[in-house]
Amino acid sequence: MRTGIGVRNAVIQGRFKQVPAAKSQRVAERKRQLKRPIRTRAKTFVRKARLSIDSGDAEAAEATTMQAIVALDKAAQKGAVHKRNAARRKSRLVRRLNAARA
């Protein structure tokens, strides 16, 4: 280990890493683990909505689309997906639903 590199550096997991970078990495991993189920839930509801729209059952399609919209809104609110990404997905779902109705 070199001397004079400062107290902000440390040996972490057998390698030299700067302490702030290591902390940022830990925080990012923790956030990723917290956001994963939220994102997965939203994707699952969107998938179910698409399948129900394609099946032709209007009532089920509308109900699952509303569930998907709520899941996307929550994911955007919690930062699991970007708000514009959620808006785009909701728009595409509703357009698909309206096309199936017509």
Steps between C-alpha positions, in 0.01 A plus 500: 500500500639836400545762764374853472187420300272647764240379744222505238639185337480151636545139407152359451441140394864453410524806272574865539186708480417848604269499799234733351484289184457184703220658700329618182520147366341359817221759494429436130480126558265547796271726295507256210391217730215713639373612160516162328168357634319827424623494141420129465148552632437775246633289213286205611182709503582648159554149362167382644322804358641438152394136513148585615467770232610252234259235631201723421331503843412869536425503873809304596710712267380822658553370853851373435591819314396706802711275724796548267453877503496506880811280516683725251400813693632350823822391333551851363417659834756282677764557235513143373425625147520851359171691499511550124572130448191419709292755308610353168412147609160611630429683177588196292281276715199731476546540125510123468186467714313762296603332175369168629167659595450652155 
